[in-house]
Amino acid sequence: MVFKFEKIKQFWWISALIIFLPTLKIFPERYSYFNIDFNINNMLIDAFSTNLREYEREVNERIAIIEKSKDSVVVEK
């Protein structure tokens, strides 16, 4: 186990590179949610700028729509 960890330690710079890379924009603007972004700065900005109450309301609204639709099946846990 220690041997494997020592081999991994020599590649620490790859993880640092990934964290500080800019967003990899490989999809058109229409599909921008699928772009790859491991930049720590962007992650922190998203985490602190997200309105969690609004997000929770939207999720609950979607769940209610699914539960009330005619063709959905609700299975008890």
N, C-alpha and C positions, 0 to 999 in steps of 0.2 A: 504494500500500500504506500509506504514511504517512497519507494522508487518511482511509482507512478506520479506522485505529487511533485517530486523533484523534476520530472520531465515536463510537467505542466508549468512549473514556476518559471522556466526559461522563456515562456511565451507570454509573460505578463504584459508586454508592450502592445500586443494585439488588442487586448481588452481596453487599454487606455486609448488606443487609436480609434476603436469603435465608439467609445463614449464621446469623444470630441469631434467626430466626423459630422459634417452638416447632413441635413436630410437628403436621402437618396431618392430623388424624384424620377422614377422610371415610368410612371403612369401619367396619362393626360389629366388635366385639372378635374375632369368629370369623375375620375376614380382616385382622387388624391388621398382618400382615407386608407388606401392600400400601400401608400409609399412607406418605405422603411426609415424609421427615425429612432436612433439610439442615443442622440445627443442629450446629455444630462441636463443642459440648460433648457432645452425645449420641454423635456419631461417635467422639470420643476415649474416652468411657466404654465403648462397644461394643468398640473396638479393644483396650483394655487389659483388659477383663473376659472376653474370649472365650478359652475353653480350646482352644488350637490343636491340642493332642495328641488331645483328645476329638473334635474336628471331623474331624481326619485319620482317626481310627479309624472314625468313622461313615461317611465317604466310602468308605474301603476296604471296609467291610462291605457297603455298597450295591453297589459294583462287583463284589464276590465273589458276591453274590446274583444279580446280573444275568448274570454269566458262567456260573453254575451252573444257571440256570433252563433248562428244556427248550426253550422257545420263543424263546430269544435267539440271535442270530447274532453271533459274534465275528469281526470282520474284522481281519486283521493290517495293521499300518501299512506 
